[in-house]
Amino acid sequence: MRRIKRRAMVLLGTAAVLFSAVAGCNRTPSASGTVQGYVEGEFVYVAAPLPGRLERLFVQRGSQVKAGEPLFELESVPEKTAHDETRLHLAQIRSQVADTKKGQRPTEIEATTSRLNLARVALKYSEQELARLERLLSARVVPAQEVDRLRSLRDQDRQRVAQLEAELGTAKLGSRSDQVAAAEASMRALEAALARSKWDLDQKRQTAPTAGLVFDTLYRTGEWIAAGRPAVVLLPPQNIKVRAFVPQPLISAIHQGDKVLVSVDGMKKPLSGTVHFVSPQAEYTPPVIYSRENRQKLVYMVELGFDPEAAVQLHPGQPVDVRFGSGS
C-alpha cells in the first residue's frame, strides 16, 4: 500500500508538470529557455532469490547506506544444514581419494617383506641341497628319484619367491587408475555441490549493491518473504534525474552534455545539471496537420543528470524549473 500511494503521488506530480508544460507550449518560449520539469528516481529493489522469514532488518527507511553494507537477513537453517552436510561429505570423499592413492599400511608391507625373506632363504637351501645331491648322483650314491624330488622343491621355492615379490610390489602401489579417477570425479561433484550450497546460504543475507538512500522497507521482522520479492528499496544518487518537456522551438538548441540550471522551491541557489538524453520523438503530437500554430504544441522529453552531492537534495516527484543555455 505504501508503494502504491507513493507511486500515485509521483504520477499525480508528473501529470501536473506535464499539464503545465503542454499548456505552456501555447505561449512563446522565453528567451532564457526556462521550462518546467520534475524529479524522477530510478529505484533499486533488493530481493533474495530464495524464500524465508525475515530474521533481521539492518536498515531503516530514510537512512544512508554504503555499498556492501548489510540490508536484511532471512532465516537460513535449511541452507546452513545443507551446507554443513555437503562439507562433511566432501571431507569424507577427500579422505577416500587420498587413501586410494596410497599403498598398504607399513605393517602389512613389513609382513609381506618378511614372508619374502623366508621364501628366499628356503630357495637358497633347496638350491644348495639340489646341488649336493646332483654330485652324489653322479657318483651313484643316491637314486635319481631323490634328485628329482629336490629339483621340484627348488622350483616351488622359486615360484613362491616370485609370487611374494609381486605381492610386495602391489602392496606399495595405490588403487587402480580407474578407481582413483572415479573417486576424484565424486570429489569434484561434491565440491560443486558445496559451492552451490554456500551460494544459497550467502543469498539469505543481502547487502547494498550500491550506495544510496533507503527509500523504503517493505517487510517487517518475522514476516515471510517469497523468493524474488523486494524487501528494501534503494535510491542511489546517480539514479536521481530531472525530466523536462521542452517546446519544439527550443529543442534544436539543446544537446547532450549541455549544462543547465535547475531551480527548486525553497533553495536559494539553483543546482547545476547536465543534459544526458534528448528524446528523438515528440511526446505530444496534435491530431491535425503541422501548421505553424500547431508546431508550438510539440514537446520533447529531456533528461538531466547531477553530481551525487547535488542529487541528494532532490526528491522524486518534486517540481522544478529548468533553465537551458546557462553555459559551462
C-alpha positions as CSV (number, residue, x, y, z in Angstrom):
1,M,0.0,0.0,0.0
2,R,2.8,2.4,0.8
3,R,4.4,1.7,-2.6
4,I,1.0,2.3,-4.4
5,K,0.5,5.6,-2.6
6,R,4.0,6.7,-3.3
7,R,3.6,5.9,-7.0
8,A,0.3,7.6,-7.1
9,M,1.8,10.8,-5.7
10,V,4.6,10.6,-8.2
11,L,2.2,10.1,-11.1
12,L,0.0,13.0,-9.9
13,G,3.0,15.3,-9.7
14,T,4.2,14.1,-13.1
15,A,0.7,14.7,-14.6
16,A,0.6,18.2,-13.2
17,V,4.0,19.0,-14.6
18,L,3.1,17.6,-18.0
19,F,-0.1,19.6,-18.0
20,S,1.8,22.8,-17.2
21,A,4.4,22.0,-19.8
22,V,1.8,21.4,-22.5
23,A,-0.2,24.4,-21.5
24,G,2.9,26.5,-21.6
25,C,3.6,25.4,-25.1
26,N,0.8,27.6,-26.4
27,R,2.9,30.6,-25.2
28,T,6.0,31.8,-26.9
29,P,9.1,30.3,-25.2
30,S,11.0,32.7,-23.0
31,A,14.4,34.0,-24.2
32,S,16.1,32.4,-21.2
33,G,14.9,28.9,-22.2
34,T,13.2,28.1,-18.9
35,V,10.8,25.1,-18.8
36,Q,9.1,23.1,-16.2
37,G,10.1,19.6,-15.1
38,Y,10.0,17.2,-12.3
39,V,12.4,14.9,-10.3
40,E,12.4,11.2,-11.3
41,G,14.1,8.4,-9.3
42,E,15.1,5.0,-10.7
43,F,14.8,2.7,-7.6
44,V,16.9,-0.4,-6.9
45,Y,14.7,-3.2,-5.5
46,V,16.9,-5.5,-3.4
47,A,15.5,-9.1,-3.1
48,A,16.7,-12.5,-2.1
49,P,16.4,-15.3,-4.8
50,L,15.3,-17.7,-2.0
51,P,12.2,-17.5,0.2
52,G,12.4,-17.3,4.0
53,R,11.3,-15.5,7.1
54,L,12.8,-12.1,7.7
55,E,15.1,-12.6,10.7
56,R,17.0,-9.2,10.8
57,L,16.5,-5.9,9.2
58,F,19.7,-3.8,9.4
59,V,18.4,-0.5,7.9
60,Q,15.6,1.9,8.4
61,R,13.7,4.0,5.9
62,G,15.5,7.3,5.3
63,S,19.0,6.1,6.3
64,Q,22.0,6.2,4.0
65,V,24.0,3.1,3.3
66,K,27.3,2.4,1.6
67,A,27.9,-0.3,-1.0
68,G,28.4,-3.7,0.7
69,E,26.6,-2.8,3.9
70,P,24.1,-5.4,5.1
71,L,20.4,-4.7,4.4
72,F,18.5,-7.7,5.7
73,E,18.9,-11.4,6.6
74,L,16.4,-14.2,6.1
75,E,16.2,-17.4,8.2
76,S,18.8,-19.8,6.9
77,V,18.6,-23.0,8.9
78,P,17.9,-25.3,6.0
79,E,20.6,-23.8,3.9
80,K,23.1,-23.9,6.7
81,T,22.3,-27.6,7.4
82,A,22.7,-28.5,3.8
83,H,26.0,-26.6,3.6
84,D,27.4,-28.4,6.6
85,E,26.2,-31.8,5.4
86,T,27.9,-31.3,2.0
87,R,31.1,-30.0,3.6
88,L,31.4,-33.1,5.8
89,H,30.6,-35.5,2.9
90,L,33.3,-33.7,0.9
91,A,35.8,-34.2,3.7
92,Q,34.9,-37.9,3.7
93,I,35.4,-38.3,-0.1
94,R,38.7,-36.4,0.0
95,S,40.0,-38.9,2.6
96,Q,38.9,-41.8,0.4
97,V,40.7,-40.2,-2.6
98,A,43.9,-39.8,-0.6
99,D,43.5,-43.4,0.6
100,T,43.2,-44.8,-3.0
101,K,46.5,-43.2,-3.9
102,K,48.3,-44.8,-1.1
103,G,49.6,-48.4,-0.8
104,Q,49.1,-50.8,2.1
105,R,49.9,-49.9,5.6
106,P,53.6,-50.1,6.7
107,T,52.9,-53.1,9.0
108,E,51.3,-55.0,6.1
109,I,54.2,-54.2,3.8
110,E,56.6,-55.4,6.6
111,A,54.7,-58.7,6.9
112,T,54.9,-59.3,3.2
113,T,58.6,-58.5,3.2
114,S,59.2,-61.0,6.0
115,R,57.4,-63.8,4.1
116,L,59.5,-62.9,1.0
117,N,62.7,-63.2,3.0
118,L,61.7,-66.6,4.4
119,A,60.9,-67.8,0.9
120,R,64.3,-66.6,-0.3
121,V,66.1,-68.5,2.5
122,A,64.1,-71.6,1.6
123,L,65.0,-71.2,-2.0
124,K,68.7,-70.9,-1.2
125,Y,68.6,-74.0,1.0
126,S,66.8,-76.1,-1.7
127,E,69.3,-75.0,-4.3
128,Q,72.2,-76.0,-2.1
129,E,70.6,-79.4,-1.4
130,L,69.9,-80.0,-5.0
131,A,73.5,-79.2,-6.0
132,R,74.8,-81.6,-3.3
133,L,72.5,-84.4,-4.4
134,E,73.4,-83.9,-8.1
135,R,77.1,-84.5,-7.2
136,L,76.1,-87.6,-5.2
137,L,74.0,-88.8,-8.2
138,S,77.0,-88.6,-10.5
139,A,78.8,-90.9,-8.0
140,R,75.8,-93.2,-8.0
141,V,75.3,-92.8,-4.2
142,V,71.7,-91.5,-4.2
143,P,68.9,-92.6,-6.5
144,A,67.6,-90.3,-9.3
145,Q,64.2,-90.1,-7.7
146,E,65.6,-88.2,-4.8
147,V,67.3,-85.7,-7.0
148,D,64.0,-85.1,-8.9
149,R,62.2,-84.6,-5.7
150,L,64.6,-81.8,-4.6
151,R,64.5,-80.3,-8.0
152,S,60.7,-80.0,-7.7
153,L,61.1,-78.4,-4.3
154,R,63.6,-75.9,-5.7
155,D,61.1,-74.9,-8.4
156,Q,58.3,-74.5,-5.9
157,D,60.5,-72.2,-3.8
158,R,61.4,-70.1,-6.9
159,Q,57.7,-69.7,-7.7
160,R,57.0,-68.7,-4.1
161,V,59.7,-66.0,-4.2
162,A,58.3,-64.6,-7.4
163,Q,54.8,-64.6,-6.0
164,L,55.8,-62.7,-2.9
165,E,57.9,-60.2,-4.8
166,A,54.8,-59.4,-7.0
167,E,52.6,-59.1,-3.8
168,L,55.1,-56.7,-2.3
169,G,55.2,-54.5,-5.4
170,T,51.4,-54.4,-5.4
171,A,51.3,-53.5,-1.7
172,K,53.4,-50.4,-2.4
173,L,51.0,-49.2,-5.1
174,G,47.7,-47.4,-4.7
175,S,44.3,-48.4,-6.2
176,R,43.8,-48.9,-9.9
177,S,43.7,-45.8,-12.1
178,D,40.0,-46.3,-12.8
179,Q,39.1,-46.4,-9.1
180,V,41.2,-43.3,-8.5
181,A,39.5,-41.4,-11.3
182,A,36.1,-42.4,-10.1
183,A,36.9,-41.2,-6.6
184,E,38.3,-37.9,-7.9
185,A,35.1,-37.4,-10.0
186,S,32.9,-37.8,-6.9
187,M,35.1,-35.3,-5.1
188,R,34.7,-32.7,-7.8
189,A,31.0,-33.2,-7.9
190,L,30.8,-32.6,-4.1
191,E,33.0,-29.5,-4.5
192,A,30.5,-28.1,-6.9
193,A,27.6,-29.0,-4.6
194,L,29.4,-27.3,-1.7
195,A,29.9,-24.1,-3.8
196,R,26.2,-24.2,-4.7
197,S,25.1,-24.7,-1.0
198,K,27.4,-21.8,0.1
199,W,25.8,-19.6,-2.6
200,D,22.4,-20.5,-1.3
201,L,23.5,-19.7,2.2
202,D,25.0,-16.3,1.2
203,Q,21.8,-15.3,-0.6
204,K,19.9,-15.3,2.7
205,R,21.9,-12.2,3.7
206,Q,21.6,-9.3,1.2
207,T,23.9,-6.3,1.1
208,A,23.6,-3.0,-0.6
209,P,24.7,-3.3,-4.3
210,T,25.4,0.5,-4.4
211,A,25.5,3.4,-2.0
212,G,22.3,5.3,-1.6
213,L,19.2,6.3,0.3
214,V,17.0,3.6,1.9
215,F,13.8,4.8,0.2
216,D,11.5,2.2,1.8
217,T,11.5,-1.1,3.7
218,L,8.6,-3.4,2.5
219,Y,8.6,-6.0,5.2
220,R,8.9,-6.3,9.0
221,T,10.9,-8.7,11.1
222,G,9.1,-12.0,11.3
223,E,7.2,-11.8,8.0
224,W,7.6,-14.4,5.3
225,I,9.2,-13.1,2.1
226,A,8.7,-15.1,-1.1
227,A,11.6,-15.7,-3.5
228,G,12.4,-12.7,-5.6
229,R,10.2,-10.3,-3.7
230,P,11.9,-7.0,-2.8
231,A,12.4,-6.3,0.9
232,V,14.4,-3.0,0.7
233,V,14.1,-0.2,-1.9
234,L,17.3,1.9,-2.5
235,L,17.6,5.2,-4.3
236,P,21.2,5.8,-5.4
237,P,22.2,9.4,-6.0
238,Q,23.2,8.6,-9.6
239,N,19.7,7.3,-10.3
240,I,18.1,10.7,-9.5
241,K,17.4,12.8,-12.5
242,V,15.1,15.6,-13.8
243,R,12.8,15.2,-16.7
244,A,11.7,18.3,-18.5
245,F,9.5,18.7,-21.6
246,V,10.9,21.3,-24.0
247,P,8.8,23.1,-26.6
248,Q,9.7,22.4,-30.2
249,P,11.2,25.9,-30.9
250,L,13.8,25.3,-28.1
251,I,14.8,21.7,-28.8
252,S,17.2,22.4,-31.6
253,A,19.4,24.5,-29.3
254,I,19.7,21.6,-26.7
255,H,22.4,19.0,-27.0
256,Q,23.6,16.1,-24.9
257,G,26.3,17.4,-22.5
258,D,24.9,20.9,-22.2
259,K,24.9,22.5,-18.7
260,V,21.6,23.6,-17.2
261,L,20.4,25.3,-14.0
262,V,17.6,23.7,-12.0
263,S,15.6,25.8,-9.6
264,V,13.8,24.1,-6.7
265,D,11.3,25.7,-4.4
266,G,12.9,26.5,-1.1
267,M,16.5,26.5,-2.4
268,K,18.3,29.8,-2.6
269,K,20.7,28.7,-5.3
270,P,19.9,26.6,-8.4
271,L,21.6,23.3,-8.9
272,S,23.9,22.7,-11.8
273,G,23.0,19.7,-14.1
274,T,23.9,18.2,-17.4
275,V,21.8,17.1,-20.3
276,H,22.1,13.3,-20.5
277,F,19.4,12.5,-23.0
278,V,17.3,14.3,-25.6
279,S,14.3,12.3,-26.9
280,P,14.2,11.9,-30.7
281,Q,10.4,11.8,-30.7
282,A,7.7,14.3,-29.7
283,E,5.9,13.4,-26.5
284,Y,2.7,15.1,-27.7
285,T,1.5,15.2,-31.4
286,P,-1.7,17.1,-32.3
287,P,-4.1,15.1,-34.4
288,V,-4.1,17.7,-37.2
289,I,-1.7,18.8,-39.9
290,Y,1.5,20.5,-38.7
291,S,0.6,24.2,-39.2
292,R,2.8,26.9,-37.8
293,E,0.5,27.3,-34.8
294,N,0.3,23.6,-34.1
295,R,4.1,23.2,-34.1
296,Q,4.1,25.2,-30.9
297,K,2.4,22.2,-29.2
298,L,5.2,19.8,-29.8
299,V,7.3,19.0,-26.7
300,Y,10.4,16.7,-26.4
301,M,11.4,15.0,-23.2
302,V,14.9,15.8,-21.9
303,E,16.6,14.1,-19.0
304,L,19.2,15.8,-16.8
305,G,21.8,14.3,-14.5
306,F,23.6,15.6,-11.5
307,D,26.6,15.1,-9.3
308,P,25.8,12.9,-6.3
309,E,26.3,15.9,-4.0
310,A,23.6,17.8,-5.8
311,A,21.3,14.8,-6.5
312,V,20.8,14.0,-2.8
313,Q,19.0,17.4,-2.5
314,L,16.3,16.3,-4.9
315,H,13.2,14.2,-4.2
316,P,11.2,12.1,-6.7
317,G,8.0,13.9,-7.8
318,Q,9.3,17.3,-6.9
319,P,8.5,20.0,-9.5
320,V,11.4,22.1,-10.7
321,D,12.2,24.9,-13.2
322,V,15.0,24.1,-15.8
323,R,16.9,26.9,-17.5
324,F,18.9,25.9,-20.6
325,G,21.6,27.9,-22.1
326,S,23.4,28.6,-18.8
327,G,26.8,27.9,-20.2
328,S,29.5,25.6,-18.8
